[in-house]
Amino acid sequence: MIIGQYNYNLDPKKRLTIPPKFRSVLSKGAILTRGIDGCLFLAGLYDRIEIWNEENWQKYGATTGTQVENIAEGLKELGI
């Protein structure tokens, strides 16, 4: 399972190096391409990986972050 946010750069040949700790998860293969803005975000969701550009990812994170906080607070109130 991959959890968290990680920032990596393309190498001089325009390749994204997959860190060793993620290679086993992606061992069956993956293809990624760079967007026009030169930045992309990978979001792992259960059985798939979504690719987002930076602006849309930031917008999504701003709206869902509040929702997650509200859910966590509700669970805390229930003792969960």
C-alpha positions, -999 to +999 in steps of 0.1 A: +000+000+000+013+035-009+001+063+014+012+099+015+024+126-008+058+123-025+075+148-047+099+136-074+115+151-105+120+137-139+156+127-147+176+142-175+160+117-200+125+129-189+118+097-169+101+094-135+121+071-113+100+048-092+114+046-057+124+010-047+098+008-019+070+013-046+083-010-073+068-042-059+033-025-059+038-014-095+056-046-106+030-055-133+037-023-150+026+013-153+029+040-180+030+076-171+035+107-193+043+143-184+016+169-188+020+202-206+027+219-173+054+194-164+038+183-132+015+153-124+001+137-093-006+100-089-035+091-066-038+055-056-075+045-051-081+008-041-075-010-074-063+018-096-040+048-099-054+082-110-032+108-127-040+144-119-024+177-129-013+200-101-040+226-102-069+201-102-052+180-075-049+211-053-086+220-058-097+185-050-075+184-019-089+217-007-125+204-009-120+168+003-097+178+032-125+196+050-149+166+043-124+142+058-119+163+089-156+165+094-160+127+091-131+121+115-146+145+140-180+127+137-163+093+142-144+107+172-177+118+188-191+083+183-160+069+201-146+053+169 
